[in-house]
Amino acid sequence: MIFKSTPKAISILLFGVLASLEVVNAQPITSCPVSQITTGLVPSLTEKYEVSGNGIRVFYTLAGEHALVIQTDLNGNGVPDYVENVEKQADAARKAYNLVGFRDPLESGRYRAATHIDINLGNIAGGAAYSEPGIWGAVPQRGGVCAIRIDLSSGIANYPGTWSIMAHEMFHLFQYGYSMMKRSWFIEPTANWAERIIRTGTMNHPDPTQKLPQTMEEMQTTVFSQTYPYNFWSRLAKIMDPAEDSIDLPEELRNATYVDGSLIFKDDKIRGFGFLSRFYQYLDAEDAVVSQLYGWPEYDWGSGNQNHAMHDARVLKVIQRAISSTGMKNHQQPDQVYDDIEGFLTMN
Ligand SMILES: [Zn+2]
């Protein structure tokens, strides 16, 4: 009797599995909310610039509240240089990040539904990267595609010059592709670190005298509670990679210029990107653990949960594991200048 009933039980089970698979397949893996908004910055940007194939689109306008402040067109191709230069920096920085081992945001699970990175030039201060993808259903020039969004001022003085703001905002999209956790103490300083890929030099405000925290209390006051704890990250960068590395850029990037002929990459120096990319890989895995633990949908945590201080101790462990597995270059220095790393690694 047992033998006779088993195949039936299996087929019922199989049918159940298949039926539930069909239900799963009917849903998109990642969603892309549709907005029907018809006013404000995005709908008012009537012009579109894109270089085919890279998925980046720059939207702008020549008139009204959000008009480009400088509309110079040195190369006379009908596209203001400001717009071209924004696209050039975004594209070059993104390719360089890919080259040193950061996963492209459009290749992340979170943004699997997105096909484009949209940059909006408007009357705003500085720049902002959005972590939610979206479709502008009521804005015809957007073409109904799912895109991730960056907004940038339409009037940054002396752009591009030595600016790296577009590279900075682009790195935020990479971060969001890796992790739902969005705490300023690691999001901002590591974007600042990454954007140095196109800048002269490799670190911001390195203060070699400021040692790494050795206790959780110290970590709380000097890092977790800070918006821009640059010294902490600069010290880590220096410990992980005491001397700068050279990035072996393909010729296409090494020689890439803005419209006025100035080079996009100001030097070929980088530092500690092996560690930084591993940190984000580990954070990506940690996300799944957090989702599971609290029953939050993988890519839909709610902004309060993304910014929550409850993640701080967990992220510290991720940093510690990334340091240990990456290994410090030339760590055994005779003068033991980095003796604070041992205490930092054992802190919990
Ligand atoms: Zn930022």
Residues whose N, C-alpha, C, O or C-beta is under 5 A from the ligand:
A	BS01	ZN	E188 A191
